[in-house]
Amino acid sequence: MAPARLSNSLLGVFRAPSLRPAAAWRQKCCYHSYEYSQPPPFPPAESAILSAAISHVPNYGFTADALKLGARDAGYLDVSTNLLPRGVFDLVNFHLVTQRLALKDSVQFPTEGEQGKTPGVGAKVRTLTLARLRANEPVIHRWQEALAIMAQPTYVPASLAELARLADEIWFLAGDKSVDSSWYTKRASLSAIYSATEVFMTQDTSKDYMETEQFLDARLEDITKVGGFLGALSEWADYTAHSAVNVLRSKGMRI
């Protein structure tokens, strides 16, 4: 599939949910790790293998080799990676889910009555989004591989669902209590902005990723501008499409 066609396909997947009412999005995507008692996100064996495999990603990437090394570290045979039906995507998804769940503990805000001024919802959204982006730093040089995996048609729905959960979690942790139609708009916009900034970060060579921080601030300002949402979305779709094509070509496919 050509990059442009793949990009249009991904953009179509993003646009489709925009036809749903906010209530439908909320019923499907609303998830907060500490609001209700939740079971562990992964079965014990899978969690052991994946958590060990993540430590090998900086050197081996999001690959079957990293999974096999993780299985060995966790005390399992290499064949135990068959417990992971989606292979390397399960490794990518493990990183996404665990880093989303970690936000509630890694970012703390002062409460009413504590010394200092309590930041507003917008400032909290920025802080939480930046914290989640910085959680990618140990694997950022491998994140283009992850983007290419997520852009494969089989995994696009699951990738978008997790992105929606992240946006929902950030707004919830920021204290957003809107119940009107802006509930959906805020989450859809933040999903696009986060994705675009994540893509930008894979190419950022500035010290301490300061240019990524500046890029995020600029995109957050675009939330209220017409076209900002679709512009960021198109940028993400184009980049992930090209990443997927390049990875597939590196595997010998003629596309």
C-alpha positions as CSV (number, residue, x, y, z in Angstrom):
1,M,0.0,0.0,0.0
2,A,1.4,3.4,-0.9
3,P,2.2,5.9,1.9
4,A,-0.6,8.3,0.8
5,R,-3.2,5.5,0.8
6,L,-2.1,4.2,4.1
7,S,-2.2,7.7,5.5
8,N,-5.7,8.3,4.2
9,S,-6.8,5.0,5.7
10,L,-5.4,5.9,9.1
11,L,-7.0,9.3,9.0
12,G,-10.3,7.7,8.1
13,V,-10.1,5.6,11.2
14,F,-9.5,8.7,13.3
15,R,-12.4,10.6,11.7
16,A,-14.9,7.8,12.0
17,P,-15.3,8.2,15.8
18,S,-16.0,11.9,15.4
19,L,-19.5,11.0,14.2
20,R,-20.3,9.3,17.5
21,P,-21.9,11.3,20.3
22,A,-19.7,12.2,23.3
23,A,-21.7,9.9,25.5
24,A,-20.8,6.9,23.4
25,W,-17.1,7.8,23.5
26,R,-17.3,8.2,27.3
27,Q,-19.1,4.9,27.8
28,K,-16.5,3.1,25.7
29,C,-13.3,4.9,26.7
30,C,-13.7,6.1,30.2
31,Y,-11.2,4.3,32.4
32,H,-9.4,5.5,35.5
33,S,-7.0,3.3,37.3
34,Y,-7.9,4.5,40.8
35,E,-11.6,5.4,40.5
36,Y,-12.6,1.7,40.6
37,S,-11.0,-1.5,41.7
38,Q,-9.4,-2.9,38.5
39,P,-7.8,-6.3,37.8
40,P,-4.2,-6.2,36.7
41,P,-3.9,-5.1,33.0
42,F,-1.9,-8.2,32.1
43,P,-1.9,-11.9,33.2
44,P,1.0,-12.7,35.5
45,A,3.1,-14.7,32.9
46,E,2.6,-12.1,30.2
47,S,3.4,-9.3,32.6
48,A,6.6,-11.0,33.8
49,I,7.8,-11.6,30.2
50,L,6.9,-8.1,29.0
51,S,8.2,-6.2,31.9
52,A,11.6,-8.0,31.5
53,A,11.5,-7.5,27.7
54,I,11.1,-3.8,28.0
55,S,14.6,-3.5,29.5
56,H,16.0,-4.9,26.3
57,V,14.2,-2.5,24.0
58,P,16.9,0.2,24.1
59,N,19.4,-2.3,22.6
60,Y,17.2,-4.6,20.6
61,G,14.1,-2.5,19.8
62,F,10.5,-3.7,19.8
63,T,11.4,-7.0,18.3
64,A,11.0,-10.8,18.8
65,D,14.6,-10.8,20.1
66,A,13.7,-8.5,23.0
67,L,10.7,-10.7,23.8
68,K,12.9,-13.9,23.9
69,L,15.4,-12.2,26.1
70,G,12.6,-11.1,28.4
71,A,11.2,-14.6,28.6
72,R,14.6,-15.9,29.6
73,D,15.1,-13.2,32.2
74,A,11.7,-14.0,33.7
75,G,12.6,-17.7,33.9
76,Y,10.6,-18.9,30.9
77,L,11.6,-20.8,27.7
78,D,11.8,-18.9,24.5
79,V,8.7,-20.7,23.2
80,S,6.8,-19.0,26.0
81,T,6.6,-15.9,23.9
82,N,3.7,-17.7,22.1
83,L,1.7,-16.6,25.1
84,L,1.7,-13.2,23.4
85,P,-0.7,-13.7,20.4
86,R,0.1,-10.2,18.9
87,G,3.9,-10.6,19.3
88,V,5.8,-7.4,19.3
89,F,2.7,-5.3,19.3
90,D,2.0,-6.7,22.8
91,L,5.4,-5.3,23.8
92,V,4.5,-1.9,22.4
93,N,1.1,-2.0,24.1
94,F,2.6,-3.0,27.4
95,H,4.7,0.2,27.4
96,L,1.7,2.3,26.5
97,V,-0.6,0.8,29.2
98,T,2.0,0.8,32.0
99,Q,3.1,4.3,31.3
100,R,-0.5,5.6,31.2
101,L,-1.3,3.9,34.5
102,A,1.9,5.3,36.0
103,L,0.8,8.9,35.5
104,K,-1.4,9.1,38.6
105,D,1.6,8.3,40.8
106,S,4.4,10.1,38.9
107,V,2.6,13.5,38.7
108,Q,1.2,15.0,41.8
109,F,-0.5,18.4,42.1
110,P,-1.0,20.5,45.3
111,T,-4.5,20.4,46.7
112,E,-6.7,23.2,47.9
113,G,-5.3,24.7,51.0
114,E,-1.7,23.6,50.4
115,Q,1.1,26.1,50.2
116,G,1.3,27.7,46.7
117,K,-1.4,28.3,44.1
118,T,-3.2,25.2,42.7
119,P,-2.6,25.0,38.9
120,G,-5.6,25.3,36.6
121,V,-6.9,22.4,34.4
122,G,-5.0,23.6,31.4
123,A,-1.7,23.7,33.2
124,K,-2.3,20.3,34.6
125,V,-3.0,18.9,31.1
126,R,0.3,20.3,29.9
127,T,2.2,18.9,32.9
128,L,0.6,15.4,32.5
129,T,1.1,15.3,28.7
130,L,4.7,16.3,29.0
131,A,5.3,13.7,31.8
132,R,3.9,11.0,29.5
133,L,6.1,12.1,26.6
134,R,9.2,12.1,28.8
135,A,8.4,8.5,29.9
136,N,9.3,7.6,26.3
137,E,12.9,8.9,26.7
138,P,14.6,5.5,27.4
139,V,13.1,4.1,24.2
140,I,12.7,7.2,22.1
141,H,15.5,6.1,19.6
142,R,13.3,3.0,19.0
143,W,10.0,4.7,19.0
144,Q,9.8,5.0,15.2
145,E,9.7,1.2,15.2
146,A,6.8,1.2,17.6
147,L,4.9,3.8,15.5
148,A,5.4,1.6,12.5
149,I,4.0,-1.4,14.3
150,M,1.0,0.5,15.6
151,A,0.3,1.8,12.1
152,Q,-0.1,-1.8,10.7
153,P,-3.8,-2.2,9.8
154,T,-4.3,-5.1,12.2
155,Y,-3.2,-3.0,15.2
156,V,-4.7,0.4,14.3
157,P,-7.9,-0.1,16.3
158,A,-6.1,-1.2,19.5
159,S,-3.6,1.6,19.1
160,L,-6.4,4.2,18.8
161,A,-8.3,2.8,21.7
162,E,-5.2,3.1,24.0
163,L,-4.6,6.6,22.7
164,A,-8.2,7.5,23.6
165,R,-7.7,6.0,27.1
166,L,-4.6,8.1,27.6
167,A,-6.3,11.4,26.6
168,D,-9.2,10.5,28.9
169,E,-6.9,9.8,31.8
170,I,-5.0,13.0,31.3
171,W,-8.1,15.1,31.3
172,F,-9.5,13.2,34.3
173,L,-6.3,13.6,36.3
174,A,-6.3,17.3,35.4
175,G,-9.6,17.6,37.1
176,D,-11.8,18.2,34.1
177,K,-15.5,17.7,35.0
178,S,-17.2,18.7,31.8
179,V,-20.3,16.7,30.9
180,D,-21.3,18.6,27.7
181,S,-20.2,18.1,24.1
182,S,-16.8,19.5,24.9
183,W,-16.0,16.3,26.7
184,Y,-15.4,14.6,23.4
185,T,-13.8,17.5,21.7
186,K,-11.2,18.0,24.4
187,R,-10.2,14.3,24.3
188,A,-10.1,14.1,20.5
189,S,-8.0,17.2,20.3
190,L,-5.6,16.1,23.0
191,S,-5.2,12.7,21.3
192,A,-4.1,14.4,18.1
193,I,-1.8,16.8,19.8
194,Y,-0.2,14.1,21.9
195,S,0.4,12.0,18.8
196,A,1.9,14.8,16.7
197,T,4.2,15.8,19.6
198,E,5.3,12.2,20.1
199,V,6.2,12.0,16.4
200,F,8.1,15.3,16.7
201,M,10.0,13.9,19.7
202,T,11.5,11.0,17.7
203,Q,13.4,13.6,15.6
204,D,14.2,16.1,18.4
205,T,18.0,16.4,19.0
206,S,17.7,19.5,21.3
207,K,19.0,19.4,24.9
208,D,16.5,17.8,27.3
209,Y,14.0,17.8,24.4
210,M,13.3,21.4,24.8
211,E,12.1,21.7,21.2
212,T,9.5,19.0,21.9
213,E,8.3,21.0,24.9
214,Q,8.0,24.1,22.7
215,F,6.2,22.1,20.0
216,L,3.7,20.8,22.6
217,D,3.0,24.3,23.9
218,A,2.3,25.5,20.3
219,R,0.0,22.6,19.6
220,L,-1.9,23.2,22.9
221,E,-2.5,26.8,21.8
222,D,-4.0,25.4,18.6
223,I,-6.7,23.6,20.5
224,T,-9.0,26.7,20.1
225,K,-8.0,27.3,16.5
226,V,-10.1,25.9,13.6
227,G,-8.2,23.1,11.8
228,G,-5.7,22.6,14.6
229,F,-7.1,19.1,15.4
230,L,-7.2,17.8,11.8
231,G,-3.8,19.4,11.1
232,A,-2.1,17.5,13.9
233,L,-4.0,14.4,13.0
234,S,-2.9,14.5,9.4
235,E,0.7,15.0,10.5
236,W,0.6,11.9,12.7
237,A,-1.1,9.8,10.0
238,D,1.5,10.9,7.3
239,Y,4.4,10.1,9.6
240,T,3.3,6.8,10.8
241,A,2.3,5.7,7.3
242,H,5.8,6.5,6.0
243,S,7.4,4.7,9.0
244,A,5.3,1.6,8.4
245,V,6.3,1.6,4.7
246,N,10.0,2.0,5.5
247,V,10.0,-0.8,8.0
248,L,8.2,-3.2,5.6
249,R,10.6,-2.3,2.8
250,S,13.5,-3.1,5.2
251,K,12.0,-6.5,5.6
252,G,12.2,-7.1,1.8
253,M,8.6,-6.3,0.8
254,R,8.2,-4.5,-2.5
255,I,5.9,-1.6,-1.8
